Amino acid sequence: MSQPVVASLVAALPMPAVAIGPNERIETANEAAVRLFGEGIEGRHFITALRQPGLLDAIEGGLREGQRRQADVLTHDRGQDLVFRATVAPAQLREGALQGRGVLVILEDVTPMEKAGQMRRDFVANVSHELRTPLTALMGFIETLKGPAREDPQARERFLGIMEAEAGRMNRLVGDLLSLSRVEADERMRPAERVALGGLLRSCLNGLAPLAAEAGVTLVDALPAGEDGPEIPGDPDQLRQVFGNLVENAIKYGGRGCEVRLSMDPPAYEPRLRATGVCVRVSDTGPGISEIHLPRLTERFYRVDNHRSREMGGTGLGLAIVKHIVNRHRGRLRIESAPSAGSTFSVVLPVD
């Protein structure tokens, strides 16, 4: 195979690729490889140009033994860790400077697969941790009730109350896990049903009024008066879950004396959607959230205050469910907050 043909083939590949000749120098590299390893790598010895120990071992083995090898390459680009799977394949290069056996190195970006695998591992670890705590408590109380507290009515009542709370916590967690699973399964299917958003939002407020009264929180209906619209494509149960979750969170974490306001703008062009949309805001006058936490609030099991969240009955999955439902509706979720300045959760949904 002539050198121009090799260069043309390498240049045509969409992923980073380099051809290394029997003289152990890089004979040609495509644009993707140059972006990955830097300018001026052609003509250099592969050890000085590639600098990845696992990849260097695979190339040396491929040149020496003429066998296909694989290696993982870890690199960093624009603040993001990337993982490439390198395949080193022997190539018989017969003409010119490439005469003899060399290798072709092709790197496939497997970062999304690695991230998905890590997310699954983290998810299993988090679920195990969340379930282990109440289960350990239940087992301890059961053992105590069978032993020292068997004849102690006061201790028995107190322990049974705690056990009921822990069992309820596990039940909420399992319910949220099932809900998250259903939402993720349907995320690529946009709802076809049309929903009167104003009426749905008022229904959420009315349903949460007793909780707000018990918590000493004032609910403010700032929705357009006398309107059930606008009608938008949506799943009514999922949208009720979104806004019910956001209002309930504001009530729980805002604290006694807080004001929770639900408002909706008229339909208008939304740059974030590049289409006509409607913006619904849930605002509170509570303690607010530090800016450092905002980007991670919709992560599964992420909590600003673990102890307080568990006391409030939170599972750490509510905002993750909200995010997936909003994504399914092709909408956008924005969170604005600062310490001592309250919080505003804005949901923008397309009208058509």
C-alpha positions in Angstrom: 0.0 0.0 0.0 1.5 3.4 -1.0 2.0 6.2 1.5 -0.6 8.5 -0.3 -3.2 5.7 -0.1 -2.5 5.2 3.6 -2.7 8.9 4.3 -6.0 9.2 2.4 -7.5 6.2 4.4 -6.4 7.6 7.7 -7.7 11.1 6.8 -11.1 9.6 5.9 -11.7 8.0 9.3 -14.0 10.0 11.6 -12.2 9.0 14.8 -8.6 9.8 15.8 -6.2 7.6 13.8 -2.5 7.4 13.2 -0.3 5.2 11.0 3.1 4.2 12.5 5.7 2.8 10.2 8.3 0.0 10.9 10.7 2.8 11.8 8.5 3.5 14.8 7.7 7.0 13.6 4.2 8.4 13.0 3.9 8.6 9.2 0.4 10.1 9.1 -2.3 11.3 11.4 -5.8 12.7 10.7 -7.2 15.9 12.1 -9.0 14.2 15.0 -5.7 12.7 16.1 -3.9 16.1 15.8 -6.6 17.7 18.0 -6.2 14.9 20.6 -2.4 14.7 20.7 -1.4 18.1 19.5 0.2 19.6 16.4 3.4 18.3 14.8 3.1 14.7 15.8 3.8 13.4 12.2 7.4 12.3 11.7 8.0 12.0 15.5 8.8 8.7 17.3 5.5 7.5 18.7 6.8 7.4 22.2 7.5 11.1 22.3 4.2 12.0 20.6 1.6 9.8 22.2 2.8 9.6 25.9 0.1 7.2 27.1 1.8 4.2 28.9 -1.0 1.7 28.0 -1.2 2.8 24.4 2.6 2.7 24.0 2.7 -0.9 25.3 0.0 -1.9 22.8 1.9 -0.2 19.9 5.2 -1.8 20.9 3.5 -5.2 21.1 1.7 -4.7 17.7 5.0 -3.7 16.0 6.9 -6.6 17.6 4.4 -9.4 17.4 2.2 -8.3 14.5 -1.0 -8.9 16.6 -4.0 -6.8 17.3 -3.9 -5.0 20.7 -6.3 -2.8 22.7 -5.7 -0.1 25.3 -7.7 2.6 27.1 -6.5 6.2 26.7 -7.4 8.8 29.3 -7.2 12.5 28.4 -8.6 15.8 29.4 -10.2 18.4 27.0 -12.0 21.7 27.9 -12.6 20.7 31.5 -13.9 17.2 30.7 -12.3 13.8 31.2 -12.4 11.7 28.1 -11.9 8.0 27.6 -10.8 6.5 24.3 -10.5 2.8 23.4 -7.5 2.4 21.2 -7.3 -0.5 18.7 -3.8 -1.2 17.4 -3.9 -3.3 14.2 -0.9 -4.5 12.3 -0.7 -3.3 8.7 1.6 -4.5 5.9 2.8 -1.3 4.4 4.9 -2.2 1.4 6.1 0.9 -0.4 8.3 3.9 0.1 9.1 5.1 3.6 6.4 2.8 5.0 7.9 -0.4 3.5 7.5 -3.3 6.0 5.1 -4.0 8.8 3.7 -1.1 10.7 0.5 -0.5 12.8 -2.7 1.5 12.4 -3.9 3.0 15.6 -7.6 4.0 15.8 -9.2 5.6 18.9 -12.9 5.3 19.7 -14.5 7.7 22.1 -16.1 5.5 24.8 -16.7 8.4 27.3 -20.5 8.1 27.2 -20.4 4.4 27.8 -17.9 4.8 30.7 -20.1 7.6 32.2 -23.2 5.4 31.8 -21.4 2.5 33.6 -20.3 4.8 36.4 -23.8 6.2 36.8 -25.2 2.7 37.1 -22.5 1.8 39.7 -23.2 5.0 41.6 -26.9 4.5 41.4 -26.7 0.9 42.8 -24.4 2.2 45.6 -26.7 5.0 46.5 -29.8 2.9 46.5 -28.0 0.3 48.7 -27.0 3.0 51.1 -30.4 4.6 51.3 -32.1 1.3 52.0 -29.4 0.0 54.4 -29.9 2.8 56.9 -33.7 2.2 57.6 -33.2 -1.6 57.3 -30.5 -1.5 59.9 -32.7 0.6 62.2 -35.6 -1.8 61.7 -33.5 -4.8 62.5 -32.1 -3.2 65.6 -35.5 -2.2 66.9 -37.0 -5.7 66.2 -34.1 -7.3 68.1 -34.7 -4.8 71.0 -38.5 -5.5 71.1 -37.8 -9.3 71.1 -35.4 -8.8 74.0 -35.0 -6.0 76.6 -38.1 -4.0 75.6 -40.4 -7.0 75.4 -42.2 -6.1 78.6 -41.9 -2.3 78.3 -45.1 -0.8 76.8 -43.7 2.7 76.6 -40.5 1.6 74.8 -42.5 -0.6 72.6 -44.8 2.2 71.5 -41.8 4.5 70.9 -39.9 1.9 68.9 -43.0 1.0 66.8 -43.4 4.7 65.9 -39.8 4.9 64.7 -40.1 1.6 62.8 -43.3 2.9 61.1 -41.4 6.1 60.0 -38.5 4.1 58.7 -40.8 1.7 56.8 -42.6 4.7 55.3 -39.2 6.1 54.2 -38.4 2.9 52.4 -41.8 2.8 50.8 -41.4 6.4 49.5 -37.9 5.5 48.2 -39.2 2.5 46.3 -42.1 4.5 45.0 -39.8 7.2 43.7 -37.5 4.6 42.1 -40.4 3.1 40.3 -41.6 6.6 39.2 -38.1 7.5 38.0 -37.9 4.2 36.0 -41.3 4.9 34.3 -40.3 8.4 33.4 -37.0 7.4 32.0 -38.7 4.7 29.9 -41.1 7.2 28.4 -38.6 10.1 28.1 -38.2 9.8 24.3 -42.0 9.8 23.7 -43.4 13.2 23.6 -47.0 13.4 25.1 -49.8 13.9 22.5 -52.6 14.8 24.9 -53.4 18.5 25.4 -53.6 19.8 29.0 -55.2 23.1 30.3 -52.1 24.2 32.3 -53.8 26.9 34.4 -56.4 24.5 35.8 -53.8 21.9 36.5 -51.7 24.3 38.5 -54.6 25.5 40.6 -55.5 21.9 41.3 -51.9 21.4 42.6 -52.2 24.4 44.9 -55.5 23.3 46.3 -54.2 19.9 47.0 -51.2 21.2 48.9 -53.1 23.9 50.9 -53.5 21.6 54.0 -49.8 20.9 54.0 -48.9 24.6 53.8 -51.3 25.5 56.6 -49.8 22.8 58.8 -46.3 24.1 58.1 -47.2 27.7 58.6 -46.5 28.6 55.0 -48.5 31.1 52.9 -49.5 29.9 49.4 -50.0 32.7 46.9 -51.9 32.0 43.7 -50.4 34.5 41.2 -51.9 32.6 38.2 -53.9 34.6 35.6 -57.4 35.0 37.0 -60.3 32.9 35.7 -58.2 31.0 33.1 -57.7 27.3 32.7 -55.4 27.7 29.7 -53.1 27.8 27.9 -53.5 24.3 26.5 -50.1 22.6 26.0 -49.1 19.0 24.9 -48.5 17.1 28.1 -49.1 14.2 30.4 -51.4 15.6 33.1 -50.3 13.1 35.8 -46.6 13.8 35.1 -47.1 17.6 35.0 -49.1 17.4 38.3 -46.1 15.5 39.7 -43.7 18.2 38.5 -45.5 21.2 40.0 -46.7 19.3 43.1 -43.1 18.3 43.8 -41.8 21.9 43.3 -44.5 23.5 45.5 -44.2 20.8 48.2 -40.4 21.2 48.3 -40.9 25.0 48.7 -43.3 24.4 51.6 -41.1 21.9 53.3 -37.8 23.7 53.0 -39.0 27.3 53.1 -39.8 27.1 56.8 -42.5 28.5 58.9 -43.5 32.0 57.9 -42.3 31.5 54.4 -44.4 32.6 51.3 -44.6 30.3 48.3 -45.8 31.9 45.1 -47.0 30.0 41.9 -47.1 32.2 38.8 -47.4 31.7 35.0 -46.4 34.0 32.2 -48.6 34.3 29.0 -47.4 32.3 26.1 -44.5 34.0 24.3 -41.4 33.2 22.2 -38.9 31.4 24.5 -35.3 31.6 23.3 -34.4 28.5 25.4 -37.0 26.5 23.4 -36.6 28.4 20.1 -40.4 28.2 20.0 -43.5 29.6 21.7 -43.7 28.5 25.3 -45.1 29.2 28.7 -43.1 29.8 31.8 -44.3 28.6 35.2 -42.4 29.8 38.3 -42.5 28.4 41.9 -40.8 31.0 44.1 -40.3 31.0 47.9 -39.0 33.5 50.5 -37.1 30.7 52.3 -33.4 30.5 53.3 -32.2 29.9 49.7 -29.5 27.6 48.4 -25.8 28.4 47.9 -24.8 28.7 44.3 -22.3 25.9 44.6 -25.2 23.4 44.9 -27.4 24.6 42.0 -25.8 22.6 39.1 -26.2 19.4 41.0 -29.7 19.7 42.5 -31.2 17.4 39.8 -28.7 14.6 40.3 -30.1 11.5 41.8 -29.7 11.3 45.6 -28.0 14.7 45.7 -29.0 16.7 48.8 -28.0 20.1 50.1 -28.5 19.0 53.7 -28.7 15.2 54.1 -30.0 15.2 57.7 -32.7 17.8 57.1 -33.8 16.2 53.8 -34.3 12.8 55.5 -36.1 14.4 58.4 -38.5 16.0 55.9 -39.1 12.6 54.3 -37.1 13.4 51.1 -35.6 10.6 49.1 -33.2 12.7 47.0 -35.0 11.7 43.8 -37.7 14.3 43.5 -35.8 16.9 41.4 -34.3 14.1 39.2 -37.9 13.0 38.4 -38.8 16.6 37.7 -35.9 17.0 35.3 -36.8 13.8 33.3 -40.4 14.8 33.0 -39.6 18.3 31.8 -37.2 16.7 29.3 -39.9 14.4 28.1 -42.1 17.5 27.5 -39.2 19.1 25.5 -39.1 21.8 28.2 -36.4 23.5 30.3 -35.9 23.7 34.0 -34.0 26.7 35.5 -33.1 27.1 39.2 -32.2 30.5 40.7 -31.3 30.9 44.4 -29.0 32.5 46.8 -28.6 32.3 50.6 -31.2 34.4 52.5 -32.7 35.4 49.1 -35.2 32.5 48.5 -35.4 30.2 45.5 -37.2 30.3 42.1 -37.8 27.1 40.0 -38.8 28.0 36.5 -40.3 25.4 34.1 -40.6 26.5 30.5 -42.9 24.3 28.4 -43.7 24.5 24.6 -47.2 25.4 23.7 -47.2 23.5 20.4 
